[in-house]
Amino acid sequence: MNTPEVTGPPARGGAAGLLGFLDGRPLPRTELDRRLAALRAGPRSSALPAPGTAEDRQLTRWVAQVVLTEELCRAEAAARDLDCSAAPLARLDQRAAVELGSIAAAAYEGNAAVRAVFAAVTAEVDATAAEAAAYRTAVGAATNRATTRWRLTTPDGDFDADPATLPADLAAALRSAPPGAVVEVGGWTAALAEPVSQPAPAGPQAPTGALTEAAAHLRDCARRIAFVRWLDQARARRLTLVPGLEHPGDPAQPDNHHRH
């Protein structure tokens, strides 16, 4: 997604009132401004960043990318002659939203054309029986594995925990301390009351139809991955961004302060 030279002073969060270019066709930023105004007038306006700040400009970029994704999918749906009315409303679970990414997830939930294109692009994507069986075997092995949990006493109360989930320094101190001794490490205070062993469940745990459920799970994941790849390629090929409305994660834009 290239950023073209745009003459004249840039509008707030964009260049010359443009949202961007789709297949070389200029898109006005009218819908972007409408959505931003609705957010500012909505019930969660107090949670939004202050106008004019870097965070506010990042919010504008994020909403712009959602609108651009919807415009791209509207054009694709029209080119494929898709019936968008057949794409029902959808609510993604947390895992699906993470796999799609926040921009694509918001566009998917909010726009029928995006859902219709998703269905068309991923219609042939599926998981094989071998993949489903391997997945069930891996999940079953993890589920059936015996575990050891510690019963801890802390100033906030008693609870059981898997030692592997504790801070490493705290876990090491508890292992070396006598049972019931209070240790203080890195701001943590705890005593190991007793280990609690949880044996592996006996017998096979997979219910009837588990392979079918595993195949459906893997298929859904594979379809989301396929759609994200298609979307990334379509954005790069067909969309041209304008200064001020770059992708919020673009390391070249001045408000991207994300660091690893």
N, C-alpha and C positions, 0 to 999 in steps of 0.2 A: 504494500500500500504506500505509494509514493506521495510526497507532499509537494504540490506544484508551487511555482511562484505566483502569488496573487497580488495585484497592484492595489494601491489604496490602503488606508488605515484599517487594521483588523477590527471587526466588531467584537463585542464582549464574548470572549471564549471562541471566536471563530473569525474567518476572513470574509469580509464583504457580504455578510449575511448568509453565507453558504454553510450547509451541513457537510458537503463533500461532493464527489462526482461518482456516479454509477454508470459504468460503461461509457464514460465520457460525458454523460448528461449531468448538468448541475442540479443539485438537490437543495432547495431552500431549507433554512433551519427553523421554519415555522413550527414544526411539530416538536423539535427540541425545546424551543422556548416555551411552548405550551406545557410540556411535561415538567420543566423546571419550575414554572410558575405554580403548577398544581402541587408540586412537592412543597414549595414555600408556603402555600396556603393550606396545606393538609395538617392532619392531627399530629404528625411526627416532625413538624417543622423545627421544633426546638432542638432536635437531635442532629440537624443538618449543620454543616460547617458555616462559619460566618461568611457572608458575601465578600468577594474580593480576595479571599485568602487562597493559598496554594491548594488547600483541601477542597475549597469550593470549585476551583478550576478543574481539579481531578474528578469531582462529582459530575461536572458538565461534560468532561471527556467520556466518562463511563456511560452516562445517559445517551450521549451522541452515538457511541458504539452500539448500544442496544437498538436505537432507531435505525442506524445504518444496516445492522444485521436484518432487521425486519424488512427494510426496503429491498435489500438484496434478495431475500427469500420471496417477497412479493413478485419481483421480476422473474425469478426462477420458476415460481409456481405458474405464472402466466405463460412462460415459454414451454412448460411441460403440460399445460392445459390441465392443471390439477384442480380438483374440487375441494376448495379449502373449507367449505361448510361441512365436509365429512370428517374434518379433524376435530375431535371433541376437546373440550376443556381438559387441562391436565395440571396436576400438582406434583412436582418432583419431590422425591425424598432427598435426604441430605446427601447420600452417596451419589445419587444421579446428578444432583446439582453440582457437586464437586467435580465429577467426571466431565461434565459439559463446560464448566467454568461459569463464573457469575454472569457474564454478559450473555452468553448463549442460553443459559438457563432462564434468565429474565425474559429474553426474547421468545423462547420456547413456550413459557407459561402464558405470556401475554399476547401472542399473535398466532392466529390459525394458520397463516401461510408458512410460518416457520415449522409448525408441527406437520403440515402437509408435505413440505420438502423433506423434513426428517424422515417421514415414512417412505417417501419415494426413493431417497438416496440410500436408505439402509434396508430396503425390502429384501434383498438377496443375502444379507449378512446373517449368519447363523453359527451356532456352536455344533461341533461334531459329537457323536456319541462317545468317542474316545476321550475328548476333552471333558465332557460331563463326568465320565467315570473317574478320570484322574482327579478332577476337582472334588468329587464326593470322597475319594480315598484320602486326599490330603486333609479335607475338613474333618473327616471321621477320625483320622489319626490324631489331629490336634484336640478334638473334642474328647476322645477316649483316653488321652494320656493322663496318668495319675499326676496330681499336683500336691504341693505342700504349701500350706498357708500358715502365717504366723498370727497369733492372737496378741495384739499390742495394747498396752495401756499408755495413754497419753493424757495431758492436761485437758484435752477436749473430749475425752471419753475412750471407751474400749472399742476396738474393731479388728476384723480379720483382714489380712492383706497378703498378696503374693509377694515374697521377698524380692522377686525380680522387678517389681513395680516401685520399690522404695528407692530413695536417693542412695547411691552406691556407698557413700561414706557412712550413712546411718545404718545400712544393712550390715556393713563390715563391723561396725562397733557393736551392734546387737549380737552378732555371731560370736564375738570374742568375750562378751560380758556374761557373767553368771546369770542363770534364769531369774527374772524378777528385778535385776539391777537396772537402775535408771541411767540412761546415757544421754548426753547432750552433744549434738554434732550439728554444726552449720545452722544453728537456730532451731533445730528439731530436738524435742525432748520426748523420750519414749522408753518403755520397758517391755521386754519380751516375756510375756506370761507363759506361753507354751506354743509349740508347733502343732498345727492341726492338719493331719494328713487327710487327703481326699482321694480314695482309690479310684482307679479307672472303672467306668461303668462296665458291667458284665454283658457280654453278648453284643450282637450287631445293633447299632443305634439308628440306622437309616430307616425312616418310615417308608411305607409303600409309596411309590411314585417319586422317591427322592432323586433318582437320576433325571426324571423329567423336570423337576424343580431346579436342579442344578443346571440343566441345559438351558432353561428359560432365563436363569440368572446370568449365565455366561453370554447368552445371546443378547440380552439387554445391554450388558456392559460393552460388548463388541460393537453394537449398533451406535452407542454413544461415541465411542472412539472413532468409528468410521465417519460419523456426522461431523465431529470436530475437525477431522482431517480434511473433509470436503469443504467445510466452511472456511478454514484457514486458506486453502488453495483458492477458493472463489473470491475471498476478500482481497488476497494479494493480486489476483488477476483483474478484478472488475472494479474495485473501489479505489478511489484516490482521495486521500485525506487533505485537510486544509490546516494551516497553522492555527494552533490553539485548540484543535479538536483531534489531536493525535490520540492513539491508544493510550490509556492511562498507564500502562506498563511499559511503554516505549522508553528505553533508557536515554534516548536522545532529547526527549522533551524536558524543559527546565523544571517542571514540578514533580518529576519522578524522583522521590527521595528514598525509594526502597533500596535497602542495602542488605547484603548477606554477610 
